[in-house]
Amino acid sequence: MDSQEFIEKCKKIVAEYTNNHLDVTDNKVINPEDVYVVWSTKVLKNNKALLSTPISDGMYYELTYNGDKEEIYFDAYKKFENIKFTFK
């Protein structure tokens, strides 16, 4: 699977997951076009990407493609804190 195909699949997976987990009272729907890539890489037959959505829920998603098994693994994470550390 090339990188572009992987990213397109990832965006669909994240949009579907997000829509299935939104509270119905939010009255929101996420489309694959709303999902954005934070970081991605391809090494040999494998891909990995971190993605997020414009919803301010602190969620981000890690998807990994195993080229040998032709499987995508999905992890959903919640950001709890953003702390700055300064070293001088």
PyMOL commands that set and color helices and strands:
alter all, ss='L'
color gray80, all
select helices_A, chain A and resi 3-21+24-26+32-34
alter helices_A, ss='H'
color red, helices_A
select strands_A, chain A and resi 36-43+46-52+59-66+71-78
alter strands_A, ss='S'
color yellow, strands_A
deselect
rebuild
show_as cartoon
